[in-house]
Amino acid sequence: MENTSTPTHCPYCALQCGMNITPLPQGGVEVTERADFPVNRGALCGKGRTAAEVLSPAVRLTTPLVREGGRLVEASWPEALDRIAGRLAATRERYGPDAVGVFGGGGLTNEKAYALGKFARVVLGTSQIDYNGRFCMSSAAAAGTKAFGLDRGLPFPLEDIPRTGCVILVGSNLAETMPPSLRFFTELRENGGTLIVVDPRRTRTAEQADLHLAPRPGTDLALALGLLHLVVAEGRTDEEYIRERTTGWEEARAAAMAHWPEYVERITGVPVPLLREAVRMFCEPEAAMVLTARGPEQQSKGTDTVGAWINLCLATGRAGRPLSGYGCLTGQGNGQGGREHGQKADQLPGYRKLDDPAARRHVAGVWGVDPDSLPGPGRSAYELLDALGGDVRALLLMGSNPVVSAPRAAHVEGRLRSLDFLAVADVVLSETAELADVVLPVTQWAEETGTTTSLEGRVLLRRRAVAPPPGVHSDLYVLHELAGRLGVEKGFPTDPEEVFGELRRASAGGPADYSGITYRRLAEENGVFWPCPEEPAGTTQADGGKPAGTTRADGGEPAGTAEAGGGEPDRGALPGDAAGADAAPPAVAHPGTPRLFLDRFATPDGRARFVAVAHRATAEEPDAEYPLLLTTGRVVAQYQSGAQTRRVAELNAAAPGPFVELHPRLAARLGAADGDPLAVVSRRGRAVAPARITDTIRPDTVFMPFHWPGEGRANTLTNPALDPTSRMPEFKSCAVRVEVVPRS
């Protein structure tokens, strides 16, 4: 009997590359390329190729663990679940519902993220829920919502990139963080387009660029304002576009004009001639794009920084037009969907705002609860972690490893240790799980069916390809069992398609409208771009009844303004719900929306908003005691906190541990040789790792990857100063000193 391959998607980054999974006769599975998926077209990076290694029972959790006498010991599922439910109930009864916190992850499927948010608000009644995606692209989300009225990572598919004229790539080393995407930028240059990379380091990505701008960390805002100043001074603005499709230009222009080129050179270190060349390259083609990633976003002024890059697009007419626009390269596998459906402290499913009465009515109607029973917005991710052991006494954590990934990580580790009770559901025994009172082993990508939403806003179906080890259950099972033990017998099914059916109803009419998406469509169409509202059969034209890229959710109201709970009857079961999954689909379905904003922006008047911003210093500038800047990032062979990739031999061989990257001039000043142990010290702690000397970094800057725990943990050093809007910590810049550690 031949083994059957199952088409699915990679468990790692937001590209969600297509792959096939085939069980092997001798045991284990084989991962092979899947050429039919347009994002990776058969290419896989090393992480994707080796993803099946983490399925092995030898490296992952296979039984619940409970803490006895200071040690984690094996336990049965009923014992572990009873203990969690009992401790959560006792904490809530003694201290109130907000004494129980919930922390999720950007790797959870849409179904899990949706169920987790519902569990927090309906079963626990707590406002204290957020997720690690807050550390990913929250600044870009906030800026995009301000400017366009809607946040979706990319408002166009990746396949548009090779056909534009110029791309400014800000703070992304995608050659290492999402290698299969590099082909789109290679094709851009082969087609005669140009690539500008903005990064303090000459990364593998910057090596591919036609122009590399290397600003001092934390000065991306000044750089964007300086470019906009030159656009105005050189008469390169698109006045007709500004007049017809935007508001707020006068204030934004005045703010930019205060950032003249020589001033910006002094702040950023980028020479004026390079600023002028960047403006020429960006403005001369008919179409152009700006794409940001964690570099400009993980700052205490990240929202303003992204807003300044959006202003550059708007002033030159490069948003809401074919092959042009601003986009964000989402990091985590489901970082986009994870925040759309209720894990985030201030949001309800469908990307609805938790403090919007109409949104509360609609979602409460789907959930069958009183809208007034839903708690209000809670703390953001770092603020929630900082409150552990104080106002928040117990925590349920799923799919995150903040001991390694959070800023000021030693402090966060201490807060986790101070909890009265910590329960963790994860695939592996992460550094955070090691601190828990109860650990639950849960299924992972190839062992379960569910949906994710890629950086393009493309909703995808991951299919179960293999059975999990005996004794391993899904997160949906965990929430179902805990809800029942806490007195809520209904509303938490374990079938992911049934959960997705409810998610569709909850999202209907919201900005991220999934109501027209079914598992069948996802399987047949290789994914569907949201918004995709459900429409009566036969009423939708081939283009959805409106131009491709519209942001109108229902043909009558801008996305997010038509609330089913605000006067519409309950939509009831939708085609593709679990009960009707085999029913015939509508004769004509909404095609989804691969390209946003082509006819109007998702604001009440359809116009994009300029936001006037001005440069300001980072939260922590160098001084005599801490004279250097630290910036952090990833390497190609590891992923995020490394909880899974550090368990893969091939990846560990390629990237065995942390390092400190520094310029030869700085190394000479310190008397450091390549491989010498260096201590990097900030106001929050000390990390030690070997020196890696290279001229690809600025002399005033050092770099550390953040994948490792222990003495080389980069996030021991990072600054939790928060952006006032997005609540994003300032991972990308903090003041440090570097010392050579004597060899013992």
Disulfide bonds with the S-S distance in Angstrom:
none
